[in-house]
Each structure stands twice: as structure tokens, then as C-alpha cells.
Amino acid sequence: MRVRHPQHPEKKDFAGPSPHDGEPRRAGASADPNDTGRTGRAAVLIGWGGSFSAFYLYLLLRIDPSLIYHTQCPEFLVDWAFLDAHLARPGGAIAYLAALLTQLCYFPWCGALILTVIAVVLCAATAWFLKSVTGKAAGVLSLVPAVFLLVLHNSYAHCMSADIGLMIAMLFVGAYAAAPLRNAVLRAVCYAGLSAGLYYLAGGAFLLFAVLCALFELARKRRMLALLCVLAAAVIPWCVGVWIAGLGPMEAYGGSLPFLHEGSPLAASLLLYLFFPIAFAVAWLRGLALDDSAPAGSVTGFARAVDTFMRTSKVRWAVGWPLLIVVAGAAVWTTYDAGAAALIPVDFAAQHKRWERVLREAREVPGYHPLVIHDVNRALCHTGRLPYDMFAHRQKANEPLLLIRDERYAGSRMIWLKQSDIHFDIGLINKSEHLACEAMEILGERPEILRRLALIYMVKDEPDAARTFLIALSKNLLHRNWAKRYLRALDEDETLAGDPFIQTMRGRMLDIDYVNRDGPLSVSDEELMLRLLAANKQNRMAFEYLMAHYLLTGQLDKIAENIGRLDDFDYEGIPRHYEEALLLRSPPVGDATLDFAGRTISPGTRMRYKQCTNKAGRCTDGNETGMREFFEAFGDTYWCYYWFGGTTLRGDVPW
């Protein structure tokens, strides 16, 4: 018979022991020293409710999920073939669901709600797992993953599939840890079943499940089960992912891991996945503190001291929640990508032709940015304000209007679609088609590209080609109504003779190719505008862009030569910026009337020119006050641009 030493009782699992087992309880005392009854539960509910309300509002008001949709815009079709292709590979189910939910982010309130629900479930699954380790509530520790999710989505490039994969993995971890199975064989069977299901659903997120399950079994001295977990992490992705599904090793093992995806913040992604083993270690130490049968030692003593300190309700409220709020607030606020947050809204608004929003958002972009001013000039033209308000926005000398040649942005993934859009608007349909095809090669079959190509082929009177893209768009959640409307119109009349927009674009279309075999433009932007006007003298966009080109390049004589073209349109008088340029070319002498193609410069502009020249004379080097006063009064004029080489927003001074 084995004799138990009284100082070393037999060890037992710490899956939920009370540190006060065997001690008499006071009347009305809770079995759980962390449980404060209804008050404690209410406090937890208030803490979680407040935390995730703040989470939702941050997503909605600061990040704006519609910009996440715009940045990522994963391909998604309401089509059985599309679903089958995803279900045929590990992780495809989660990828399909993520693509669907990302479409719904187009509606900001809905996207914020979806991401908040994912965060709630992830944190609840984390709390479930950590409670399975000690039998006690995890407290604020279980809310840390939500902080990491906000940090990741601050960059707009983090994919929702990684969030969902992590959430599912933690649910499976919680289920395994909470399973009331003590028999090793039964636990091994349970682990094998959960592993197969999780790897099929979430792909690479299975690796986190395997690591946490291995740590869980090691903590319970079930070393063979822990070894099984580690071996399964190595074998299952190779057998199922590589051999059966035909994936590459990288995709088979890490297909849904965010730190292996381009664009997702590397440090935050790694820290998020490292958090769970670290949280387990904290819970394990707490388990030692709660296990009265654990042998005395430095680790156990430290664990018990920390647990005793943190179990005090006053300490939990005074340290836990305030510390989470401060650390979370600092992490989320400092990792916010202000640069992307300033540029993406402009691009989003331009792509959806929300011109007033383009102009509003552009004012929030610090400094000059070629892609932003490209969208601003396009918005001003579509709202009829380019000849009047062009220099109320940041402009730069000698910038091309149609083709952005700045080398810093030549590799931008969105540049092809941007330039396809502007070439389409102005009537260069063949060039727009070429650029849209380039965009599809780089970005994939984004709905905006499919829509652009469908319009191009309808304008070119190629209905069969147009139908190809319209049919694809008809399976898209957000564009299906537009596509089906045009499909019906093509069925009724393939020429679309009754569609005013298509007819207008056909009237603008310049039916020539102007790109040589080596790639660069064979004609200048100026020559293109002149050719467009020769084909259709009422192409207003071509005229305004031609005049804008002359303004930006300081060709005052050509401004005067083309003033007569105003008669082809419905302008009243001479637009303001053209007047300002004409006054620079032919300054007034006394009260003499200046006549340009039968039109005269307004008295208000003449008076303002006189005031401007007087104030400009005081803008000497070092006279900061004079410069600031000048830019406050005349910073939106062509005179400011012409004399100082650029314009700024009112109040900015380009020192």
C-alpha cells in the first residue's frame, strides 16, 4: 500500500478548484471569491456593453467600414460555381463568408456591426477558454483581442477572413478545453474531429488551435496528448492542404494568418497571435495559485501573491478596467493610419461620383498629392466649377491633367482605374479600355472595373462583349440592379439608341489609337484635347481641360486665342480664372475696356486685380505678415498661382 506523505498531497487537475475547498463559508458567502453576485454580473455586463459600444462607434465614426470595402473589395458572386470553388479548398468557407460580409461593409453601420459582433464572439471565446483553465472569470484580459482588431483595421488593409478564422479557432479551443472528457483516447478522438473541421473551415488559423490545445494538455500533465496536438499541426495541413487540395506549403500552413498577408500590419498581427499563449500562461499561473495541492515554490508563491492582490474587487476596478482603457486608447489612437484615412475617402468618393464629397474630403489631405488633385479637378469639371474654383485647391505647376506621370505613384494599384475613368469621361474610349484591362490584370475582377468595361463596350456598340461583363455584375450584391437594367435595355435594343448617357459618350468618343508600340504617349495632352474638340466642338470637358492645361503651364496667349470657344457653350461672360489670366496678359490701362472675342472682363475682377497687385507688392522676402495677408485674400486666384508657382488652401502659406 502506498503511503501519502502529509506534506505532499497527491496532485490533481486545476480545472476549476476553489482555493477555499474544505473551509467553512460565512452565511451568504459566494463559492467563488471573484463572484460578487448580482452586482458583479451587472458590473461585467456594463463593462462589456460600454467597451463594445465604444468599439462600434470607433469603427463607424473614425474608421468607416465603407472604406474597408473600397480598399479591399474582394470578388464575390451570388453563384453556385463561385461557392463550389471556395468549398473545394481548406479555408475557402471562411474566405467566402468574409467576402460576403465585406460587401456589406459598403453600408457603414452594417460593417461596423459585423466587425463588432466578430469581436464580441472572439472575446467571449477567449474568456471561455481562459475560464476552462482556472475555473474563474478571465476579467479584462479577455477583451484584449478586441483592441488588437481595432489596431489591425486602422490600416484598412487587414482582411476580415483573418478575423473570422481567428474567431472560429478560439471557439474550437474553448470547446476542446471545456469538453468533460478525462479519458485520453476520447480526448484524442475529440481533438482529431475538431482539428479536421477547423482546418477545413479556417485553414491556417488551425495552427493557433493546435498550439493552445498542446499547452492546455501540457498544463494537465497529459504529455502524449500534447505531443499529438503538435504532430497534428504539422501533419494535417500537409496531408489535407498540400496532398489533397493541391495548395502550396505556404498557403496550406498559413493561408488565413494575417501576418503572412500583404498589407496587414505585421507587428500587430504577430502580437495578436502571441497574446493567446501569453494569456494562457497568465491563466496557468493563476491556476497554480488556486490549486491548494500544488507544491510550494517560488513560482507558486508568486502566482498566489499576484492572484490574492488581483482578486480584491477594489483592485480589479481601480487597476483592471482603467489600465485596459488607457492602454487600448493609446494603442488604437497612435496606430491609426491618418495618411490612408485622408486619401482613401477621396478615392472612394471619386469612384462613386460623389463630387461634392470629393471636394470636401480633399481639404482634409495635408499638402499636395497628385492623386488627390487629379480627383479634385475631375470633380470640379463635373460640377461645372473648374474655370471658377480650380485655384481654390492646391495646384502645382506643369502637372499633367490626364496621365499621372509622377514616379512616386506609378506603382499605385489604383492608378490604372483612376486614369481609365478620366479617359472615359473625356471621350478617349480606346485608351480607357486599355487602362481598364490593365487595372483588371492588377486588381482582379473588381465590380468597378467590370462596370467600366461594360460601359466602354456599350459605347463602342459591342453588345456581346458588354453582356459578358454585365452578366458577371448581375451576380454582385451591390451592382446587380444596375447590370440587370442594362441587360434588359440591350435585349430591347442592342444599339441603346434611347439611352441619353450612352449617346452622349458616343458623341464625345475619339475613335483613334494614340499609344505607340513602345508605350509612351505619341501625342501631348494638349493635342489630345484639340483633337477631341475637332471631333466634337461641344465636348465641354475637353475644352475645360484644355484651358486648365494652358493655365497650369502659363500659356496666356493660348488662353486668349481660345476664348472664342466659349460661344460653343452656355457660359455667362468669361469664367473667373480665364479673366484673371487675360488680365495678366493684357493689364488694363485706366478705364479702357478690354474685349476678347466679343466678351469683356467684369468690373469686379478688374477691381480685384488692382487690389491684388497692390498687396503683392508688399510680399517681400521675410515679410511673413504681408505674405499671410496676401494668401488669405488672394490664395484662390490664378494670380497667386502665376506669381508664386502654386496655390494652397486658404490660410496656408507655402514658405
Buried (B, 14 or more C-beta within 10 A) or exposed (E): EEEEEEEEEEEEBBBBBBBBEEEEEEEEEEEBBBBBEEEBEEBBEEBBEEBBEBBBEBBBEEBBBBBBBBBBBBBBBEEEEBBEEBEEBBBBBBBBBBBBBBBBBBBBEBBBBBBBBBBBBBBBBBBBBBBBBBBBBBBBBBBBBBBBBBBBBBBBBBBBBBBBBBBBBBBBBBBBBEBEBEEEEEBBEBBEEBBBEBBBBBBBBBBBBBBBBBBBBBBBEBEEBBEBBBEBBEEBBBEBBBEEBEBEEEBBBBBBBBBBBEEBBEEBBEBBBEBBBEBBEBBBBBBBBBBBEBEEEEBBEEBBEBBEEBBEEEEBEEBBBEEBBEEBEEBBEEBBBEEBBBBBBBBBBBBBEBBEBBBBBBBEBEEBBBBBBBBBBBBBBBBBBBBBBBBBBBBBEEBBBBBBEBEEBEEBEBBBBBBBBBBBBBBBBBBBBBBBBBBBEBBEBBBBBBBBBBBBBBBBEEBEBBBBBBBBBBBBBBBBEBBBEBBEBBEEEBEBEEBEEBEEBBEBBBEEEBEEEEEEBEEEBBEBBBBBBEBBBEBBBBBBBBBBBBBBBBBBEBBBEBBEBBEBEEBEEBBBBBBBBBBBBBEBEEEEEBEBEEBEBEEEBBEBBEEBBEBBEEBEEEEEEBBBBBBEBBBBBBBBBBBBEBBBBEEBBBE
